[in-house]
Structures are given as C-alpha cells and as structure tokens.
Amino acid sequence: MSSTEVIGRRVGAPGSLSGEPADAGANDNGAAAHKRKRKPLLSIVVPAYNEAAIVEKNLARLCQYMESLEDECRWEIVFVNDGSTDGTGELAEAFAKTRTNIRVLHHVVNFGLGQAIKFAFNHCRGDYIVTLDLDLSYSPEHIRELLAKIRATRAKIVLTSPYMRGGHISSVPWMRRTFSVLANRFLSLAARSNLSTLTSMVRIYDGRFVRALNLKAMGMEVNPEAIYKAMLLRARIEEIPAHLDWTLQNAEGVKRKSSMRLMRQTIATLLSGFLFRPFMFFIIPGAALFLLALYLGAWMVAHVVRHYQALTQYDWPPARASWAVAAAYNERTHAFVIGGMLLMLAIQLISLGILALQSKNYFEEIFHLGTTVYRHLQEEGKARRGAVRDRS
C-alpha cells in the first residue's frame, strides 16, 4: 500500500461512515488533505545487486532523510533486487514490511543496471523520479537539491555532477577518478554539450517525460542514453554540484566488490560516444588516413618526377612517364602499396561516416515521431479512462 493510498483512506472516512454533512472541522481537514495531495509524489529508484552488507542500514538512512522532506513532497521507494545471490532481496523485503511506501521488485537473474532502472520506471507512480545508488556515495541530501532544481527550472532531467564548479570528490581511487573524468569529457565532446557529467546515475527525471523515452540499454550505458534521447527532443537538462564520497565504502571492514568494472565502463563509454556522434568514429579516422595517403602520394609523385627527369633516353613523353613510374615503384614498392591501401581505407571510412550521419538523421526523425505518437496515445487513454469514470 502506498503512502498516497493511506492518506486517501484516512481523510474523509467519518463522513463516508455517517453519511452526515461535514462540519467546519471536517472542512479544515479536507482542505489540509487537498493541500497534501497537491504535493508532488517523488519516486526513489534504488537498484541493487549483492548488497546484503549495507541494504538495511542504507535504506533506513534513506527513509530517515525522506521523512524530513514530507513538508515538500510525498514519496515512495522502489527497490529493485537485480538477481542478487547473497540475500539482498530477502533483507529488502523484510525492511519493506515496516513501511507502507516501499516496494521491492525482483529479477530472477542479474540483468544489469539499465534493465533494473527501466523495470523500476514502469512501476513508479511519481511526478518526479530520482535514481540513487544504494551505496549512498552520493548522500541522500542531494535529493532536496535535485527536487528544488527541477521544480524551479522546469527541466526534464537534472544531473548531479562532482566535476562542475562547486562539486568535489572524496576518497575515490585515483584510477577510477581519472577514468571517470576522461570518460565524461569524451562524452561531453561527443554530445557537444556543456554538461560536465553524463554518466552520473544520481539524477532526477520528470516522471511523465522519462516514461515516454523508451530506453533500450541493458547496462550502465542507460544513463548517457537517457541524456541522448532527451537532447533529441530538445528537452532542458540541468546540473547541480555534488559531492561524490567513497569514505563510507572504504571504511567497510570487508571491501565490497564493485559491479562496475573499468573494462566494461570503457566499452560502455565508447558505445555511448558512438550513440551521440556515430559519424565521428568513421570520418575523423578516415580524414586522418586520407591526409597520410596524400602525403605518401606526394612523396611518390616526387620520386616519379625525379626518375622522369633522369630517363633522358626516352623521347616519347608517355613512354618516359611509364618507365619513370615503374622505376619509382621498384625503388619504393612499399610506399605505393601502403599509400594505395590507406587511400582505399580512407574512402571507405569516410563513406561509412556519411552513411552513419544519414542513418542518425533518419533515427532522430523516427524517434521524434514515435515519441509524439506515444504521448498522444497516452493522453487519449487517460481521457477515455476519465470519461468512463465520469459516466460510472
């Protein structure tokens, strides 16, 4: 049972039982209930895989913080046990029994971060949806700032960023920190955006907007994918400075194994960059190879000219040029072969880049159309359901 349902049952119960008109006190209670209902519902999505060591402690900390926000919003937690094998799901279920606004969803096997988040989105009822890592490396205090920012700016997505001005990082291993900085700079360049962090999982979405994005990624690349599709729709995306803090993780007696491996992150980052600008993976290397082929071509032409000037025994110019090319080829065979191969490869890569650019443009048009149709159908469905309720 959600907190919304609990409020709905408590308010108005006396009138419904007695059948008598409400008095002034009841009107006051009704007004207060109406005010509470106007508060936005905030869904907190918490995916987890093999987090038995911290699940109860961190869920308790998260709930304690959310209770401090009840003057600003109603809230629910949607916990996704992504195929854990260490009792994470059972511990989360036991904790959820102590609350009315926590739901625990389960995957039979580990599908990955992207699938867990999409699964949760389908079960969220919130006007806004926050995704949060169970390790709380971004503390729950960021939730208030995210909610304030999205309501003030009417953005569709607000990201937390430890790399923008005002953000900072604590106790993160240097290798992971360096990789994260480089990966986000690469993605920002590929997306041609002013965002300093595109991979951060801790963010807030407009609920209606994100449910219409039709995300496909199964793994960590779901975060850049959401940004990419939001950009296609010209949606407003904002950032707030954040504190990424691994102090609590490092203080654990037995260090937890991270489900995010650097090799997988590298592959996911490259794939996400390809998603933003697929043609640059072809055109930029193709242009570089083409310039190298031109250099070798100029070098070969210089050798042909030199041999042409030396072959004075041939009076007929075409024969003289032919023998000059043959002499240059015999002298620098590898240059001719490598230059020819580079030229062919450059032409192929540039051609693939043009095709990728064309395909990207087609995809953007189809995505715009599909999203518009999907939203229109949703609105029509809501209108029909409302009409049915009115008639009944």
C-alpha positions in Angstrom: 0.0 0.0 0.0 1.4 3.4 -0.9 1.5 6.5 1.3 -1.0 8.1 -1.2 -3.4 5.3 -0.5 -3.0 5.6 3.2 -3.8 9.3 3.1 -6.8 8.6 0.9 -8.3 6.2 3.4 -7.8 8.4 6.4 -9.3 11.5 5.0 -13.0 11.7 4.7 -13.7 8.4 6.5 -16.0 9.9 9.1 -18.3 11.4 6.5 -18.4 8.3 4.5 -19.4 6.2 7.5 -22.0 8.6 9.0 -23.4 10.0 5.8 -23.8 13.4 7.5 -22.6 16.7 6.1 -19.1 17.7 7.1 -18.7 20.4 9.8 -16.2 23.2 9.9 -13.5 20.9 11.4 -14.1 18.4 8.6 -13.8 21.2 6.0 -10.5 22.2 7.6 -9.3 18.5 7.4 -10.5 18.3 3.8 -8.6 21.5 2.9 -5.5 20.1 4.6 -5.9 16.8 2.8 -6.3 18.7 -0.5 -3.1 20.6 0.2 -1.2 17.4 0.9 -2.5 15.9 -2.3 -1.1 18.8 -4.2 2.4 17.9 -3.1 4.3 16.2 -5.8 4.9 12.5 -5.5 8.6 11.6 -5.6 9.7 8.1 -6.5 13.2 7.0 -5.4 14.5 4.2 -7.6 17.2 2.1 -5.8 18.7 -0.8 -7.9 21.0 -3.2 -6.0 23.0 -6.3 -6.7 24.6 -8.3 -3.9 24.4 -5.5 -1.3 23.4 -7.6 1.7 26.1 -5.9 3.9 24.5 -2.4 3.5 20.9 -2.8 2.4 19.2 -2.4 5.8 21.4 0.3 7.1 21.3 2.5 4.0 17.6 2.0 3.4 17.0 3.2 7.0 19.2 6.2 6.4 17.4 7.0 3.2 13.9 6.7 4.8 15.0 8.9 7.7 16.1 11.6 5.3 12.9 11.3 3.1 10.8 11.8 6.2 12.4 15.2 6.6 11.1 16.1 3.1 7.5 15.3 3.8 6.5 19.0 4.1 7.7 19.4 0.5 6.6 16.1 -1.2 5.1 12.7 -0.8 7.5 9.9 -1.5 7.9 6.2 -2.3 10.9 3.9 -2.7 11.0 1.4 -5.5 13.8 -1.1 -4.7 15.0 -3.4 -7.5 16.8 -6.6 -6.5 18.7 -7.3 -9.7 19.2 -11.1 -9.3 21.2 -10.9 -6.1 22.5 -14.2 -4.7 23.5 -13.0 -1.2 20.2 -12.4 0.5 19.8 -8.7 -0.6 16.2 -9.3 -1.8 15.1 -11.0 1.4 16.6 -8.3 3.6 14.9 -5.6 1.5 11.6 -7.4 1.7 11.9 -7.6 5.5 12.7 -3.9 5.7 9.8 -3.0 3.3 7.3 -4.7 5.7 7.9 -2.0 8.2 6.8 0.7 5.7 3.8 1.3 3.5 5.6 3.2 0.8 8.4 0.9 -0.1 8.1 -1.7 -2.8 10.6 -4.4 -3.6 10.9 -5.7 -7.2 12.9 -8.8 -8.1 14.8 -10.0 -11.1 15.4 -13.7 -11.2 18.9 -13.2 -12.7 21.2 -10.2 -12.9 20.2 -8.3 -16.0 22.2 -5.1 -15.4 21.7 -1.6 -14.3 19.8 -0.4 -17.3 17.2 -3.1 -17.2 16.8 -2.6 -13.4 16.1 1.1 -13.9 13.7 0.6 -16.7 11.9 -2.1 -14.7 11.5 0.4 -11.8 10.3 3.2 -14.1 7.4 1.0 -15.2 6.3 0.7 -11.5 6.9 4.3 -10.4 3.9 6.5 -9.8 5.9 9.6 -9.1 5.6 13.0 -10.7 9.4 13.0 -10.4 11.7 10.0 -10.3 15.2 10.0 -8.6 17.7 7.3 -9.3 20.0 6.6 -6.4 22.9 4.1 -5.8 22.3 2.0 -2.7 25.9 2.6 -1.5 24.9 6.3 -1.0 28.2 7.5 -2.4 26.0 10.5 -3.3 24.3 11.2 0.0 20.5 11.5 0.3 20.9 15.2 0.9 21.2 15.7 -2.8 17.6 14.7 -3.3 16.3 18.0 -1.9 18.6 20.0 -4.2 17.5 17.9 -7.2 13.9 18.4 -6.5 14.2 22.1 -5.9 16.2 22.5 -9.2 13.8 20.6 -11.4 10.8 22.4 -10.0 12.5 25.8 -10.3 13.8 25.3 -13.9 11.0 23.0 -15.2 13.8 20.8 -16.6 13.1 17.3 -17.7 16.4 15.9 -16.2 18.7 17.3 -13.5 22.0 15.6 -13.0 24.4 15.6 -10.1 28.0 16.5 -11.1 31.1 16.3 -8.9 33.1 17.8 -11.8 31.3 21.1 -12.2 32.2 24.3 -10.2 31.2 23.7 -6.6 31.3 19.9 -6.8 34.0 17.7 -5.3 35.2 14.2 -4.8 36.4 12.4 -1.7 38.3 9.1 -1.2 37.7 7.8 -4.8 40.7 5.7 -6.1 42.8 7.7 -8.5 42.4 5.2 -11.4 38.6 5.3 -11.2 38.6 9.0 -10.7 40.8 9.6 -13.7 38.9 7.3 -15.9 35.6 8.9 -14.9 36.9 12.4 -15.7 38.2 11.4 -19.1 35.1 9.4 -19.9 32.8 12.3 -19.1 34.9 14.8 -21.1 34.9 12.4 -24.0 31.1 12.1 -23.9 30.6 15.8 -23.4 32.7 16.4 -26.5 30.8 13.8 -28.5 27.5 15.2 -27.4 28.7 18.8 -28.0 27.1 19.8 -24.7 28.0 21.9 -21.7 27.3 19.1 -19.3 30.2 18.1 -17.1 28.8 14.7 -16.1 26.8 12.5 -18.4 27.4 9.1 -16.7 26.2 10.0 -13.2 23.4 7.7 -12.1 22.1 10.0 -9.4 19.7 12.3 -11.1 16.0 13.3 -11.1 13.6 12.9 -14.0 10.3 14.4 -14.9 8.2 11.2 -14.5 6.0 11.6 -17.4 8.9 12.5 -19.7 11.2 9.6 -18.8 8.4 7.1 -19.2 8.0 8.2 -22.8 11.7 7.9 -23.7 11.5 4.2 -24.4 15.0 3.4 -23.2 16.8 0.3 -24.6 20.1 0.0 -22.8 20.6 -3.0 -20.5 23.7 -1.8 -18.7 25.4 1.3 -17.4 25.0 3.0 -20.8 21.4 3.7 -19.9 22.4 6.9 -18.3 24.1 8.5 -21.4 21.2 7.1 -23.5 18.6 9.0 -21.5 20.6 12.2 -22.0 21.0 11.5 -25.7 17.3 10.9 -26.2 16.4 14.0 -24.1 18.7 16.0 -26.3 17.0 14.7 -29.4 13.7 16.0 -28.0 15.3 19.4 -27.2 14.5 18.8 -23.5 16.0 21.0 -20.9 18.8 19.3 -18.9 20.4 20.9 -15.8 23.2 20.1 -13.4 23.8 20.7 -9.7 27.2 20.5 -8.0 27.5 17.3 -6.0 29.8 15.5 -3.6 30.9 12.0 -4.6 32.2 10.5 -1.4 33.6 6.9 -1.0 34.6 7.4 2.6 31.9 5.1 3.9 32.7 2.4 1.3 36.4 2.5 2.1 35.6 2.3 5.9 33.9 -1.1 5.5 35.7 -3.9 7.2 35.5 -6.0 4.0 35.5 -4.0 0.9 32.6 -4.7 -1.4 33.2 -5.8 -4.9 32.0 -3.2 -7.3 29.8 -4.3 -10.1 31.2 -1.7 -12.3 34.4 -2.9 -13.9 36.7 -0.5 -15.7 36.8 -2.5 -18.8 33.1 -2.7 -19.1 33.0 1.1 -18.3 35.4 1.7 -21.1 33.3 -0.2 -23.6 30.1 1.4 -22.4 31.6 4.8 -22.7 32.8 4.2 -26.3 29.4 2.9 -27.3 27.7 5.9 -25.7 30.0 8.2 -27.6 29.1 6.3 -30.8 25.5 6.9 -29.9 25.9 10.6 -29.7 28.2 11.1 -32.8 28.5 7.8 -34.7 29.9 9.5 -37.8 32.9 10.9 -36.0 34.2 7.4 -35.4 34.4 7.0 -39.2 35.0 10.5 -40.6 37.8 11.6 -38.2 39.9 8.4 -38.7 39.1 8.4 -42.4 40.2 12.0 -42.8 43.5 11.3 -40.9 44.2 8.3 -43.2 43.3 10.3 -46.2 45.9 13.0 -45.2 48.5 10.3 -44.7 47.7 8.8 -48.1 48.0 12.3 -49.7 51.4 12.7 -48.0 52.6 9.3 -49.4 51.1 10.2 -52.8 53.0 13.5 -52.9 56.2 11.7 -51.9 55.7 9.1 -54.7 55.0 11.8 -57.2 58.3 13.5 -56.3 60.1 10.2 -57.0 58.3 9.7 -60.3 59.3 13.3 -61.3 62.9 12.6 -60.3 63.1 9.4 -62.4 61.3 11.2 -65.3 64.0 13.8 -65.4 66.7 11.1 -65.3 65.3 8.9 -68.1 66.5 11.2 -71.0 66.9 8.2 -73.3 63.2 8.1 -73.9 62.0 10.8 -76.3 58.3 10.0 -76.3 56.8 11.6 -73.1 54.2 8.8 -72.4 56.8 6.1 -72.6 59.2 8.2 -70.5 56.4 8.7 -67.8 55.6 5.0 -67.8 59.2 4.0 -67.2 59.5 6.7 -64.5 56.5 5.2 -62.6 58.0 1.7 -63.0 61.4 2.8 -61.7 59.8 4.7 -58.7 57.6 1.6 -57.9 60.7 -0.7 -58.0 62.6 1.6 -55.8 59.7 2.3 -53.3 57.3 -0.6 -53.6 56.1 -0.4 -50.0 55.2 3.2 -50.3 53.0 2.6 -53.3 51.3 -0.4 -51.6 50.8 1.3 -48.3 49.6 4.5 -49.9 47.1 2.7 -52.0 45.7 0.8 -49.1 45.5 3.9 -46.9 43.6 5.7 -49.7 41.1 2.9 -50.1 40.5 2.6 -46.4 40.1 6.3 -46.0 37.5 6.4 -48.7 35.6 3.5 -47.1 35.7 5.1 -43.6 34.5 8.5 -44.9 31.7 6.8 -46.9 30.6 4.9 -43.7 30.7 8.2 -41.8 28.4 9.8 -44.3 26.0 6.8 -44.1 26.1 6.9 -40.3 25.2 10.6 -40.4 22.3 9.9 -42.7 21.1 7.0 -40.5 21.4 9.2 -37.4 19.2 11.9 -39.1 16.6 9.2 -40.0 16.6 7.9 -36.5 16.1 11.3 -35.0 13.1 11.9 -37.3 11.6 8.5 -36.4 12.3 9.0 -32.7 10.5 12.4 -32.7 7.6 10.9 -34.5 7.4 7.8 -32.3 7.6 9.8 -29.1 4.9 12.2 -30.2 2.6 9.4 -31.2 3.2 7.6 -27.9 2.4 10.6 -25.8 -0.7 11.3 -27.8 -1.9 7.7 -27.3 -1.2 8.1 -23.5 -3.2 11.3 -23.3 -6.1 9.7 -25.3 -6.0 6.7 -23.0 -6.2 8.9 -19.9 -9.1 10.9 -21.4 -11.0 7.7 -22.2 -10.5 6.3 -18.6 -11.6 9.7 -17.2 -14.7 9.6 -19.3 -15.5 6.1 -18.2 -15.1 7.1 -14.5 -17.4 10.1 -15.0 -20.1 8.0 -16.6 -19.9 5.4 -13.8 
